[in-house]
Amino acid sequence: MTTAMFMTGVDKELKKTVKSVLICGIIEFDEQVELEKVKTIAKDRLFSIPRLRCRPKEGEGGEIMLEYLDEDEMELAYHVQSVEQEGPWNAGDLDKFISGIYEDGLDNAKPHWVLWIINDINGKCYVLITIDHALVDGSSAIAVLMSILDEPEDSEPAPKCVPLQKRPKPKVSMLNYARAITNGIKVGLLGPLMPVDKPNRLKIKDHRNPGTVKTMATSADIDLNRVKKLKHKFENATVTDILMSVMTITLRRYFEEFGEVPDNIRGNFPIDLRPAGEDVLNVSLGNRFASSTFKFNLKFSSIEEVVYSTKAQADLIKNSPGPIIEAWVLGKLVPMLSKDSSKRGQLWKMILDTYGKVTGMLSSNMGPQTQAFFAGKAVERLRFYALVPMGLYFGIISYNGNISVGVSLDSTCGDANDLAKHWGPAFEELWNVAEKYEGQVPRKDQSSISMHLPSMLIGMAAGVMMLGWFYFATFLLAIAFFAWA
């Protein structure tokens, strides 16, 4: 996948129509940050990281590769820049600036990352971190952020960020486990051939020709402690289940505002493949993820059912082999096809078909959980965006006991503020419904065999079809391989 991302920056023809994913972290301060201090931090802490000294290069045989630079080859004046302003900026000016970076692309002669200092946006100082997703994934981006924060003065500080953790796979019934395995094989092997989301306000019209102009917005904050309290109102729910439920309600209220509510839309999201407890910065900085898809069912009849239906879907995803299979397939095809410059267009179409047929991209990252400092100044707020070749990006980030979402939309899909504004009210709506119950919110009655019979029959049929899907997919992949070869 890294190869495919860099390919859009190196190949001149692809660069005209397709952009790599640009990760944007925004650190907000009440005080101005000194340029020289930021330069010192970048030189001392970031230049020493090999991955951040990589630039894209096209080999003699046409292959796309990473070229490592020595520390003395890094250009500090490029990687840390103070933005000239004719006057104070507002949020719209910041949107235009970030969108311009995405549209123009970063300098291929240098590693794809820059720290920008913007001294006056509505009276606040911002440090904008832009970094190509080809260099880092979400976990790596957070690790890089943590590496540039000031060291605490006290000798036994509380951890600023929880180390990479993974929960055991949730237990599901044999029926649901069969469904998870079968669907995972189907999606993993046939990702590019899966159907496209139906047209809706948040989906670009042609996923093979994504736009480059973006709008961005950040939601109101949600108290993390309230989210943790709310999860206990639903049997075996996790914080992620609650946040995905809030996202579902947010999307429903957004579509209702414009008088159209699709039955469902889908979003793909990354699954970290690193083992629990791994030191991301020193061991596995880069891209170590697979992708899965979540379906937002927007025609729910009651708020209560949203969390339980979200949890049921999440449990199936956690038991699915689909992400691993898809990562394996792309890992074999992408390097092979990228070596031939004549086939890069076909390869990028395959990537866009795999990831772009859904409406949007989702992510969730955990930032420092206590007050953080950078260049001697207190960090008031963190924001996190990704600018992607899709209509919608919806990114959750937590910092210092609060959770917010960063929303970016393709300009043809509307104003990101129209979606972000529903995040806070959606959480309050779910909270108020749950508070009506003295104990846990009850599930719907599931005792009737008639409710299970259709699923049981589907599961039995799925089990029989599993081998059929496998052989069919293998056949199609063989045809594709010989056609491209």
FENLIN-V464565 format. One record per pair of residues at least 4 apart in sequence whose C-alpha atoms are under 7 Angstrom apart, sorted by the first residue. I is the first residue (numbers start at 1). GAP is how many residues later the second one is. Records with the same first field share a line. If there is no record, write none. Layout:
# FENLIN-V464565
I = GAP  GAP
This chain:
# FENLIN-V464565
1 = 4  333
2 = 4  132
3 = 4  61  62  332
4 = 4  330
5 = 15  129
6 = 4  14  50  128
7 = 4  57
8 = 6  7  10  11  12
9 = 6  99
10 = 46  48
11 = 4
12 = 4
14 = 4
15 = 4
17 = 192
18 = 192  371
19 = 370
21 = 111  112  365  366  367
22 = 80  108  109  110  111  364  365  366
23 = 107  108  109  110  362  363  364
24 = 104  105  106  107  360  361  362
25 = 103  104  105  358  359  360
26 = 100  101  102  103  356  357  358
27 = 99  100  101  352  354  355  356
28 = 96  97  98  99  351  352  353  354
29 = 95  96  97  349  350  351
30 = 94  95  350
31 = 93  94  346
32 = 87  93
33 = 342  344
34 = 4
35 = 4  47
36 = 4
37 = 4  338
38 = 4  337
39 = 4  37  41
40 = 4
41 = 4  107
42 = 4  5
43 = 4
44 = 4
45 = 102  103
46 = 6
47 = 5  6  24
48 = 23
49 = 4
50 = 4
51 = 84  234
52 = 59
53 = 15  16  58
54 = 12  13  14  15  57
55 = 11  12  13  53  54  55  56  57
56 = 9  10  11  52
57 = 7  8  9  10
58 = 4  5  6  7
59 = 4  5  6
61 = 278
62 = 277  278  279
63 = 275  276
64 = 274
69 = 4
75 = 4
76 = 4
77 = 4
78 = 36
79 = 34  35  36
80 = 34  35  36
81 = 34  35  36
82 = 34  35  36
83 = 33  34  35
88 = 32  33  34
89 = 4  31  32  33
90 = 4  31  32
91 = 4
92 = 4
93 = 4
94 = 4
95 = 4  120  121
96 = 4
97 = 4
98 = 4
99 = 4  114  115
100 = 4
101 = 4
102 = 110
103 = 109  110
106 = 6
107 = 5
112 = 19  20
113 = 17  18  19
114 = 15  16  17
115 = 12  13  14  15
116 = 11  12  13
117 = 9  10  11
118 = 7  8  9
119 = 5  6  7
120 = 4  5
121 = 4
133 = 4
135 = 151
136 = 4  5  149  150  151
137 = 4  149  150
138 = 4  227
139 = 4
140 = 4  140  141  145  146
141 = 4
142 = 4  225
143 = 4  137  138
144 = 4  137
145 = 4
149 = 223  224  225
150 = 223  224  225
152 = 5
160 = 208  209  210
161 = 205  206  207  208
163 = 114
164 = 112  113  114
165 = 111  112
166 = 110
169 = 149  150
170 = 145
172 = 4  5
173 = 4
174 = 4
175 = 4  281  284
176 = 4  140
177 = 4  142
178 = 4  281  285
179 = 4  280  283
180 = 4  136  137  139  140
181 = 4  139  140
182 = 4  280  281  284
183 = 4
184 = 4  136  137  138
185 = 4  136  137  285
186 = 4  283
187 = 4  135
188 = 134  135  137  138
189 = 136  137  284
190 = 4  283
191 = 163
192 = 158  161  162
196 = 161  162
197 = 68  69  160  161  162
199 = 4
201 = 212
202 = 157  189  190  211
203 = 156  188  189  210
204 = 6  186  187  209
206 = 4
207 = 145  149  150  183
208 = 141  144
210 = 179  180
211 = 178  199
213 = 197  198
214 = 194  195  196  197
215 = 193  194  195  196  200  201
216 = 191  192  193  200
217 = 189  190  191  199  200  203
218 = 187  188  189  202
219 = 185  186  187  201  202  204
220 = 184  203  204
221 = 181  182  183  203
222 = 180  181  182  202
223 = 4  178  179  180
224 = 4  177  178  179
225 = 4
226 = 4
227 = 4  12
228 = 4  11
230 = 201
231 = 6  7  8  11
232 = 5
233 = 201  206  207  208
234 = 206  207
235 = 205
237 = 4  74
238 = 4
239 = 4
240 = 4
241 = 4  66  69  70
242 = 4  65
243 = 4
244 = 4
245 = 4  61  62  65
246 = 4  177  180  181
247 = 4
248 = 4  48  50
249 = 4  177
250 = 4  172  173  176
251 = 4
252 = 4  9  46
253 = 4  169
254 = 4  165  168
255 = 4  5  6
256 = 4  5
261 = 37
262 = 36
263 = 34  35  36
264 = 31  32  33  34
265 = 30  31  94
266 = 27  28  29  30  92  93  94
267 = 26  27  28  91  92  93  94  95
268 = 23  24  25  26  87  92  93  94
269 = 22  23  24  92  93  94
270 = 19  20  21  22  93
271 = 18  19  20
272 = 16  17  18
273 = 15  16  17
274 = 4  14
279 = 4
280 = 4  5
281 = 4
290 = 33  34  37
291 = 32
292 = 31
300 = 6
303 = 127
305 = 4
306 = 4
307 = 4
308 = 4
309 = 4
310 = 4
311 = 4
312 = 4
313 = 4
314 = 4
315 = 4
316 = 4
321 = 4
322 = 4
323 = 4
324 = 4
325 = 4
326 = 4
327 = 4
328 = 4
329 = 4
330 = 4
331 = 4
332 = 4
333 = 4
334 = 4
335 = 4
337 = 6  7  10
338 = 5  6
340 = 4
343 = 4
344 = 4
345 = 4
346 = 4
347 = 4
348 = 4
349 = 4
350 = 4
351 = 4
352 = 4
353 = 4
356 = 34
359 = 32  33
360 = 30  31  32  33
361 = 31  32  33
362 = 31  32  33
363 = 31  32  33
364 = 31  32  33
365 = 31  32  33
366 = 31  32
367 = 30  31  32
368 = 4  31  32
369 = 30  31  32
370 = 30
371 = 8  29
372 = 6  7
373 = 4  5  6
374 = 4  5
382 = 17
383 = 23
384 = 11  13  22
385 = 10  21  22  23
386 = 7
387 = 21
388 = 5
390 = 20
391 = 18  19  22
392 = 16  17  18
393 = 14  15  16
394 = 11  12  13  14
395 = 10  11  12
396 = 7  8  9  10
397 = 6  7  8
398 = 4  5  6
399 = 4
407 = 9  13
408 = 8
409 = 4  5  6  7
416 = 4
417 = 4
422 = 4
423 = 4
424 = 4
425 = 4
426 = 4
427 = 4
428 = 4
429 = 4
430 = 4
431 = 4
432 = 4
434 = 7
437 = 4
446 = 5
449 = 4
452 = 4
453 = 4
454 = 4
455 = 4
456 = 4
457 = 4
458 = 4
459 = 4
460 = 4
461 = 4
462 = 4
465 = 4
466 = 4
467 = 4
468 = 4
469 = 4
470 = 4
471 = 4
472 = 4
473 = 4
474 = 4
475 = 4
476 = 4
477 = 4
478 = 4
479 = 4
480 = 4
481 = 4
